[in-house]
């Protein structure tokens, strides 16, 4: 975010959407890809490092937004996934772009419409939670796929991020 703020100061009229994602599925994904190995400190250290950076980025963005509030927006990944049309419309408005019917149709087709666009990236298992017909199922998949200890370690390391962005604490014992 430091580099982003420096770039914004150089490019007049530019704006930034700060994308935030729940740290729990992010850490689970990093763990699965080997980025949180025991050698690197495990899930505990990985969570701490990830969330410390999110906190730092948030503080930098908030301080910069005091000076120029119209140049910064925040969007939660989960909102993009669960309400893609509403979230896309909001992002386009923030950027000062027209949200045309063509754009709306594309967003619908690549998400809620089951992706009949032929978008190869959109059909990847890592992108769609192993199903190219659902954009919402993978948002909460971590609740059943992530080990309870990893959930707890991530939540403890990321409590500030979770509070700031409204992510609720999850008790793995409550799984049904």
C-alpha positions in Angstrom: 0.0 0.0 0.0 3.0 2.3 0.5 3.9 1.9 -3.2 0.3 2.3 -4.2 0.0 5.6 -2.3 3.2 6.9 -3.8 1.9 6.0 -7.3 -1.4 7.7 -6.6 0.5 10.9 -5.8 2.2 10.7 -9.2 -0.8 9.9 -11.3 -3.5 12.6 -11.1 -7.0 11.4 -10.9 -6.1 7.7 -10.2 -8.0 5.7 -7.7 -7.4 2.4 -5.8 -9.8 -0.3 -4.8 -8.3 -2.1 -1.8 -9.4 -5.7 -2.1 -9.8 -7.5 1.2 -10.5 -11.2 1.7 -11.3 -13.2 4.8 -7.8 -14.3 6.1 -9.0 -17.8 6.9 -9.6 -19.1 3.4 -6.5 -17.1 2.3 -4.3 -18.9 4.8 -5.9 -22.2 4.0 -5.1 -21.7 0.3 -1.5 -20.6 1.2 -1.1 -23.7 3.4 -2.3 -26.0 0.6 0.2 -24.5 -1.8 3.1 -24.9 0.6 3.5 -21.3 1.5 2.8 -22.0 5.2 5.0 -25.0 5.7 6.5 -25.9 9.1 9.9 -24.8 7.7 8.4 -21.3 7.2 6.8 -21.2 10.7 3.6 -23.1 10.0 0.0 -21.7 9.9 0.6 -19.6 13.1 3.5 -17.6 11.6 2.0 -17.5 8.1 -1.3 -16.1 9.6 0.6 -13.5 11.6 2.7 -12.4 8.7 -0.3 -12.1 6.4 -2.5 -10.3 8.8 0.3 -7.9 10.0 0.6 -6.9 6.4 -3.1 -6.4 6.0 -3.2 -4.2 9.2 -0.2 -2.2 7.9 -1.9 -1.7 4.5 -5.2 -0.8 6.1 -3.5 1.9 8.3 -1.6 3.3 5.3 -4.8 3.4 3.2 -6.8 5.0 6.0 -4.2 7.7 6.6 -4.0 8.4 2.9 -7.7 8.5 2.6 -7.9 11.2 5.2 -6.0 13.4 2.7 -7.8 12.2 -0.4 -10.9 10.2 0.5 -12.4 10.0 -3.0 -9.3 8.1 -4.3 -9.7 5.1 -2.1 -12.3 2.4 -2.0 -12.6 -0.9 -0.2 -14.2 -4.0 -1.5 -14.6 -7.4 0.2 -13.9 -10.4 -1.9 -16.9 -12.1 -0.4 -19.2 -9.3 -1.6 -17.8 -9.7 -5.1 -18.5 -13.4 -5.0 -21.9 -13.4 -3.3 -23.4 -10.3 -5.0 -21.3 -10.0 -8.1 -23.6 -7.6 -10.0 -24.1 -5.2 -7.0 -20.3 -5.3 -6.2 -19.3 -4.8 -9.8 -21.7 -1.9 -10.2 -20.3 -0.3 -7.1 -16.7 -0.7 -8.3 -17.5 0.7 -11.7 -19.2 3.7 -10.0 -16.2 4.3 -7.8 -13.9 4.2 -10.8 -16.2 6.6 -12.7 -17.0 4.0 -15.4 -20.3 3.2 -17.0 -21.7 -0.1 -15.9 -23.3 -1.0 -19.3 -25.7 -3.8 -20.1 -22.8 -5.6 -21.9 -20.7 -5.4 -18.7 -23.6 -6.5 -16.5 -24.4 -9.4 -18.8 -20.7 -10.5 -18.8 -20.5 -10.3 -15.0 -23.7 -12.3 -14.7 -22.7 -15.0 -17.2 -19.2 -15.5 -15.7 -20.6 -15.8 -12.2 -24.2 -16.5 -11.4 -25.0 -17.7 -14.9 -22.7 -20.7 -14.5 -19.9 -19.3 -16.7 -21.0 -20.0 -20.2 -18.5 -17.4 -21.4 -15.7 -19.8 -22.2 -13.4 -18.0 -19.8 -10.7 -20.6 -19.1 -9.4 -18.9 -15.9 -12.9 -18.7 -14.5 -13.3 -22.4 -14.8 -10.2 -23.4 -12.8 -10.9 -25.3 -9.6 -8.9 -22.8 -7.5 -11.0 -20.0 -8.9 -14.5 -21.5 -8.5 -14.2 -23.9 -5.6 -13.9 -26.9 -7.9 -17.2 -26.1 -9.7 -17.6 -23.7 -12.6 -21.3 -23.5 -11.8 -21.1 -21.9 -8.4 -19.3 -18.7 -7.4 -20.6 -18.8 -3.8 -19.9 -22.3 -2.5 -16.2 -21.7 -2.0 -16.7 -18.6 0.1 -17.5 -20.7 3.1 -15.8 -23.9 2.1 -12.9 -23.2 4.5 -15.4 -23.8 7.4 -15.6 -27.5 6.6 -12.3 -28.0 4.8 -9.9 -26.2 7.1 -8.5 -27.9 10.2 -10.0 -26.6 13.4 -6.6 -25.8 14.9 -5.7 -23.8 11.7 -8.9 -21.9 12.0 -8.2 -21.0 15.6 -4.6 -20.1 14.9 -5.6 -17.8 12.0 -8.4 -16.2 13.9 -6.1 -15.4 16.9 -3.4 -14.0 14.6 -5.9 -12.0 12.5 -8.3 -10.7 15.2 -7.7 -7.1 14.2 -8.3 -7.7 10.5 -11.4 -9.7 11.3 -12.8 -6.9 13.5 -11.9 -4.1 11.1 -13.7 -5.8 8.1 -16.5 -7.4 10.0 -15.6 -11.1 9.8 -17.2 -13.1 12.5 -15.3 -15.5 14.7 -16.0 -19.1 13.8 -16.0 -22.0 16.3 -15.0 -25.1 14.4 -16.9 -27.2 16.9 -20.1 -25.6 15.6 -19.7 -27.3 12.2 -22.8 -29.2 11.1 
